[in-house]
Amino acid sequence: MLQTFRKDLKLLTRYRQLFPLCFAVFVSMLGFGLVMPLLPIYARDFGATGGQLGFLTASFALARAITTFPGGWLADKAGRKTPVIAGLLIYSIVMTLYGFSQEVHQLILLRALQGTASGIVWPVISTMVADLTAPQDRGKALGLYEMTWFLGMVIGPGFGGILAGSLTLAVPFFVCGALAFASMLLVMFTVKETIKIETIQVRPENKLKPNHSFSFWKDSANNILSRITPYPHVFLGLCIVGFTISFSHSMIQPVLSVFANEELHINVTDVGILFTMMGIVTLLTTLPLGTVADRTGRRNTLTFGIILLALSAVLIPLSGSFWPLLLVIMVRGVGRAAANPSLLAMFSNVALASGRGKSMGIFNGFRNVGLVAGSTLGGFLYDAASSQSPFITCAIASLVGVSIVLLTVSESRVGVE
């Protein structure tokens, strides 16, 4: 396994632009990880209800959904690098302002502005990774991208918990703003533009066998999607899967740290440790699972990951204390490592290179709508039903996602360019 890991890391020498891009992601996500588990608790200190916690996440997702497609369109027209720099600058300012907030409504507004920056930055960065790599290497490359993403998430929550526990809950937000600004400078001075304006659309033949059982989808979507994908039925199927995964995950995202803190009486520092351990497990398993997906099939790996996410969601309210919850969170980390790179790699392989920014914009639009709906419903259920209900609903939605994968998605090992 170690030998395979080293072999996969050779991608950094084969694609030299991959390292500075992934390192920029790491620096930014290190800052994000500082505050992710603390924001709901921070809002709770201002008297936020469960519904407001849900809307705190929903405002982020709604703003990101609105800006994702325009950001992707701009990335195809004007280049990838400029939108990323602008988004990271906005992100750094917003995270600093969190530390000066005085009430829940200010947090919600800032969360929406953060979503705007996120809608511009993250789809374009993943598009840049896809631009850099050959189709047969995209699973590993996107796995490496996810690994650096989660490396920041590994270090961030524990460090943020220590800062919040020893100083104040506002301090991690200031640190996050500084790191986001450093990430912007890193992209500005070390990352080169990845799109070529002269890119020509090439329609592949016989690379992916059409699924005629979904001919209605193909006929109705062909006029809209023909410029960005030759396989609209697979394209739309993967978008729906992205929506479902995002919807199910966001059911528990706004309330997980609050549930651990208030229901299981886990302190702020230990909440940070929970998220750190999930990041560690995700970090250690993302690249190997990306390799497995490349070799044995991304559809199977995606299905396996979603099943693990459903299982862990059921077990969270049954955990009862820190150590059982830690084990469940680690299982969830493996599920994320299996699902996310496989889904991104499959989607990249059905999107034409010349329209990949728009494609990622559409794909992330579906995911953002899922995030809005799931987080709003999760926060509502936490207050109106029970603290366990968001987790059970999350598991049910995840299993629906498995069904969608099996019914609508086929895959090709060879991408379209």
C-alpha positions in Angstrom: 0.0 0.0 0.0 2.9 2.4 0.8 4.5 1.7 -2.5 1.2 2.4 -4.3 0.9 5.6 -2.3 4.4 6.7 -3.4 3.6 5.9 -7.0 0.5 8.0 -6.9 2.4 10.9 -5.4 4.5 11.0 -8.6 1.5 12.9 -10.1 3.1 15.9 -8.5 6.1 15.6 -10.7 4.1 14.6 -13.8 1.8 17.6 -13.4 3.9 20.3 -11.8 1.1 22.8 -11.5 -0.8 20.4 -9.2 1.4 21.0 -6.2 1.0 24.8 -5.8 -2.7 24.5 -6.5 -3.3 21.8 -3.9 -1.1 23.6 -1.4 -3.2 26.7 -1.9 -6.3 24.6 -1.1 -4.6 23.2 2.0 -3.8 26.7 3.3 -7.3 27.9 2.7 -8.9 24.8 4.2 -6.6 24.9 7.2 -8.3 28.2 8.0 -11.8 26.9 7.2 -11.2 23.9 9.5 -10.4 26.2 12.4 -13.9 27.5 12.5 -16.2 24.8 10.9 -17.1 22.9 14.1 -17.2 26.1 16.1 -19.5 28.3 14.1 -22.8 26.6 15.3 -21.6 26.8 18.9 -20.5 30.4 18.3 -24.0 31.2 16.9 -25.6 29.4 19.9 -23.8 31.9 22.2 -25.8 34.6 20.5 -29.1 32.7 21.1 -29.5 31.0 17.8 -32.3 28.5 17.5 -32.1 25.2 15.6 -33.9 26.7 12.7 -31.4 29.6 12.7 -28.6 27.1 12.7 -30.1 25.5 9.7 -30.5 28.8 7.9 -26.9 29.7 8.8 -25.9 26.9 6.5 -28.7 27.4 4.0 -27.7 31.1 3.4 -24.2 29.9 2.6 -25.5 27.3 0.2 -28.1 29.6 -1.4 -25.5 32.3 -2.2 -23.1 29.6 -3.5 -25.9 28.2 -5.7 -26.5 31.6 -7.2 -22.8 32.3 -7.9 -21.6 28.9 -9.0 -22.8 28.9 -12.6 -21.8 32.5 -13.3 -18.4 31.7 -11.7 -18.0 28.7 -14.0 -19.1 30.7 -17.0 -16.5 33.4 -16.2 -13.8 30.8 -15.7 -14.5 29.5 -19.2 -14.5 33.0 -20.7 -11.9 34.9 -18.8 -9.7 32.1 -17.4 -9.7 30.2 -14.1 -7.1 32.1 -12.1 -8.8 35.5 -11.7 -12.1 34.3 -10.2 -10.2 32.2 -7.7 -8.1 35.2 -6.6 -11.2 37.4 -6.3 -13.1 34.8 -4.3 -10.3 34.1 -1.9 -10.0 37.8 -1.2 -13.7 38.1 -0.4 -13.4 34.9 1.7 -10.5 36.4 3.8 -12.4 39.6 4.5 -15.6 37.7 5.5 -13.8 35.4 7.9 -12.2 38.3 9.7 -15.6 40.0 10.1 -17.0 36.9 11.8 -14.9 37.7 14.8 -16.5 41.2 15.2 -20.1 39.9 14.9 -22.6 40.8 17.6 -25.7 38.9 16.7 -27.1 35.9 14.7 -28.3 38.0 11.8 -24.9 39.3 11.2 -23.5 35.8 11.1 -26.2 34.8 8.6 -25.3 37.7 6.4 -21.6 36.9 6.5 -22.3 33.3 5.9 -24.1 34.3 2.7 -21.1 36.4 1.6 -18.9 33.4 2.4 -21.1 31.3 0.2 -20.7 33.8 -2.6 -16.9 33.5 -2.4 -17.1 29.7 -2.2 -19.4 29.6 -5.3 -16.7 31.3 -7.2 -13.6 29.6 -5.9 -14.1 25.9 -5.2 -15.8 24.7 -8.5 -13.1 26.6 -10.4 -10.2 25.1 -8.5 -11.6 21.5 -9.0 -11.9 22.4 -12.7 -8.3 23.5 -12.8 -7.2 20.2 -11.4 -9.2 18.4 -14.1 -7.7 20.7 -16.7 -4.2 19.8 -15.6 -4.6 16.0 -15.7 -5.2 13.3 -18.3 -8.5 11.4 -18.0 -6.9 8.2 -16.8 -5.2 10.1 -13.9 -8.1 12.2 -12.8 -9.3 9.9 -10.1 -5.9 10.0 -8.4 -5.4 13.7 -9.1 -8.8 14.6 -7.6 -8.1 12.2 -4.8 -4.9 14.1 -4.1 -6.8 17.3 -4.3 -9.3 16.0 -1.8 -6.5 14.8 0.4 -4.9 18.2 0.7 -8.4 19.6 1.2 -8.9 17.3 4.2 -5.3 17.7 5.5 -6.3 21.3 6.2 -9.5 20.0 7.8 -7.4 17.6 9.9 -5.2 20.2 11.4 -7.8 23.0 11.6 -10.5 21.8 13.9 -8.2 20.6 16.7 -6.2 23.9 16.5 -9.4 25.9 16.4 -10.7 24.1 19.4 -7.5 24.8 21.3 -7.7 28.5 20.4 -11.3 28.8 21.3 -10.9 26.9 24.6 -7.8 28.8 25.7 -8.8 32.3 24.3 -12.2 33.1 22.8 -14.5 31.7 20.1 -13.7 34.8 18.0 -10.0 34.2 17.7 -10.1 31.3 15.2 -12.1 33.5 12.8 -9.3 36.0 12.7 -6.7 33.3 12.1 -8.9 31.9 9.3 -9.1 35.3 7.6 -5.3 35.6 7.7 -4.8 32.1 6.2 -7.3 32.7 3.4 -5.5 35.9 2.5 -2.2 33.9 2.4 -3.9 31.4 0.2 -4.9 34.1 -2.2 -1.3 35.4 -2.4 -0.1 31.8 -3.1 -2.5 31.4 -6.0 -1.6 34.9 -7.4 2.1 34.3 -7.5 2.6 30.6 -8.0 -0.4 29.2 -10.0 -0.5 29.6 -13.8 -3.6 29.7 -15.9 -4.8 26.2 -16.9 -7.3 26.9 -19.7 -6.3 27.4 -23.3 -8.6 29.8 -25.3 -7.9 27.8 -28.5 -9.3 24.6 -26.9 -11.4 22.9 -29.6 -14.4 20.7 -28.8 -13.8 17.2 -29.9 -16.7 14.8 -29.8 -15.5 11.3 -28.9 -16.9 8.2 -30.5 -17.6 4.9 -28.9 -16.0 5.9 -25.6 -19.1 5.6 -23.5 -22.1 3.4 -24.5 -25.3 5.4 -24.4 -28.0 4.2 -22.1 -31.1 4.1 -24.5 -33.5 3.5 -21.6 -33.1 7.2 -20.8 -33.7 8.4 -24.3 -36.3 10.9 -23.1 -33.7 12.5 -20.9 -31.3 12.6 -23.8 -33.8 14.1 -26.2 -35.0 16.8 -23.8 -31.5 17.8 -22.5 -29.6 17.5 -25.7 -30.2 21.1 -27.0 -29.1 22.6 -23.7 -26.2 20.4 -22.8 -24.8 19.4 -26.2 -22.1 22.0 -26.0 -20.7 20.8 -22.7 -21.3 17.0 -22.8 -22.1 14.4 -25.4 -23.8 12.3 -22.7 -26.6 14.4 -21.1 -28.4 11.5 -19.4 -25.2 10.5 -17.4 -24.5 14.2 -16.8 -27.9 14.8 -15.3 -27.8 11.5 -13.3 -24.5 12.5 -11.7 -26.0 16.0 -10.9 -28.9 14.4 -9.2 -26.6 12.1 -7.2 -24.6 15.2 -6.2 -27.8 16.8 -5.0 -28.8 13.8 -3.0 -25.4 13.4 -1.3 -25.3 17.1 -0.5 -28.9 17.1 0.8 -28.3 14.1 3.1 -25.0 15.4 4.4 -26.3 18.9 5.1 -29.1 17.5 7.2 -26.7 17.0 10.0 -24.0 19.5 9.2 -25.6 22.4 11.1 -26.4 20.4 14.2 -23.7 17.8 14.6 -21.3 19.9 16.8 -24.3 21.3 18.7 -25.7 17.7 19.3 -22.3 16.6 20.5 -21.9 19.6 22.8 -25.4 19.9 24.2 -26.8 16.3 24.1 -23.6 14.3 24.7 -21.9 17.0 26.9 -18.7 17.0 24.8 -16.7 20.2 25.3 -15.5 22.5 22.6 -12.0 21.2 22.5 -13.2 17.6 22.1 -15.6 18.6 19.4 -12.6 19.9 17.5 -10.9 16.6 18.0 -13.9 14.7 16.6 -13.7 16.7 13.4 -9.9 16.4 13.3 -10.2 12.6 13.5 -12.7 12.5 10.7 -10.3 14.6 8.6 -7.4 12.3 9.4 -9.3 9.2 8.3 -10.5 10.9 5.2 -7.0 12.1 4.5 -5.4 8.7 4.9 -8.0 6.9 2.8 -8.9 9.4 0.0 -5.9 8.8 -2.3 -5.9 4.9 -1.9 -9.7 4.9 -2.6 -9.2 7.2 -5.6 -6.7 4.6 -6.9 -9.2 1.8 -6.3 -11.8 3.8 -8.1 -9.6 4.3 -11.1 -8.8 0.6 -11.3 -12.0 -1.2 -10.3 -14.7 1.3 -11.1 -15.8 4.6 -9.7 -19.4 3.7 -9.7 -18.8 0.9 -7.2 -16.6 3.0 -5.0 -19.2 5.8 -5.0 -21.9 3.4 -4.0 -19.8 2.0 -1.2 -19.1 5.5 0.1 -22.7 6.5 0.2 -23.6 3.4 2.1 -21.0 4.2 4.8 -22.4 7.7 5.1 -25.9 6.3 5.6 -24.6 3.8 8.3 -22.7 6.4 10.2 -25.7 8.8 10.2 -27.8 6.2 11.9 -25.1 5.4 14.5 -24.4 9.0 15.5 -27.5 9.5 17.8 -26.9 6.0 19.2 -23.3 6.7 20.2 -24.0 8.2 23.7 -20.5 9.5 24.5 -17.2 10.7 23.0 -15.4 7.5 22.2 -18.3 5.7 20.4 -19.0 8.9 18.5 -15.4 9.2 17.6 -15.5 5.7 16.0 -18.7 6.6 14.1 -17.1 9.8 12.8 -14.1 7.9 11.5 -16.4 5.6 9.6 -18.0 8.7 8.1 -14.6 9.9 7.1 -14.0 6.7 5.0 -17.4 7.2 3.4 -16.5 10.8 2.3 -13.2 9.6 1.0 -14.9 7.0 -1.1 -17.7 9.1 -2.4 -16.4 12.5 -3.2 -13.4 11.8 -5.5 -15.3 9.1 -7.4 -18.2 11.4 -8.1 -16.0 14.2 -9.2 -13.9 12.0 -11.5 -17.0 10.4 -13.1 -18.4 13.9 -13.7 -15.2 15.2 -15.1 -15.1 12.4 -17.6 -18.4 13.3 -19.2 -17.8 17.0 -19.5 -16.0 18.5 -22.5 -12.8 20.4 -21.6 -13.9 23.6 -23.3 -17.1 23.7 -21.2 -15.8 22.2 -18.0 -16.2 25.4 -16.0 -19.9 25.6 -17.0 -20.3 21.9 -16.3 -18.9 22.2 -12.8 -21.1 25.3 -12.3 -24.2 23.2 -13.1 -23.0 20.3 -11.0 -22.2 22.4 -8.0 -25.5 24.2 -8.5 -27.3 20.9 -7.9 -25.2 20.3 -4.8 -25.8 23.7 -3.5 -29.6 23.4 -3.8 -29.3 20.1 -1.9 -27.3 21.9 0.8 -29.9 24.7 1.1 -32.8 22.2 1.3 -31.0 19.7 3.6 -29.6 22.2 6.1 -33.0 24.1 6.4 -34.9 20.8 7.0 -32.2 19.5 9.4 -32.3 22.6 11.6 -36.1 22.6 11.5 -36.3 18.9 12.5 -33.8 19.4 15.3 -36.2 21.9 17.0 -39.6 20.7 15.9 -39.2 16.9 16.1 -36.1 15.7 18.0 -32.4 16.0 18.1 -32.1 12.5 16.6 -34.4 13.1 13.6 -31.9 14.9 11.3 -29.6 11.9 11.5 -32.2 9.3 10.7 -33.5 11.4 7.8 -29.9 11.8 6.6 -29.5 8.0 6.4 -32.8 7.6 4.5 -31.8 10.3 2.0 -28.4 8.6 1.5 -30.0 5.3 0.6 -32.1 7.1 -1.9 -28.8 8.3 -3.4 -27.6 4.8 -3.7 -30.7 3.9 -5.7 -30.2 6.9 -8.0 -26.6 5.8 -8.7 -27.7 2.3 -9.6 -30.6 3.4 -11.8 -29.1 6.4 -13.7 -25.3 6.3 -13.8 -22.9 4.5 -16.1 -19.3 5.3 -16.4 -16.3 5.4 -18.7 -12.7 5.0 -17.9 -11.8 7.3 -20.7 -12.9 10.9 -20.5 -14.0 13.4 -23.2 -11.7 16.3 -24.1 
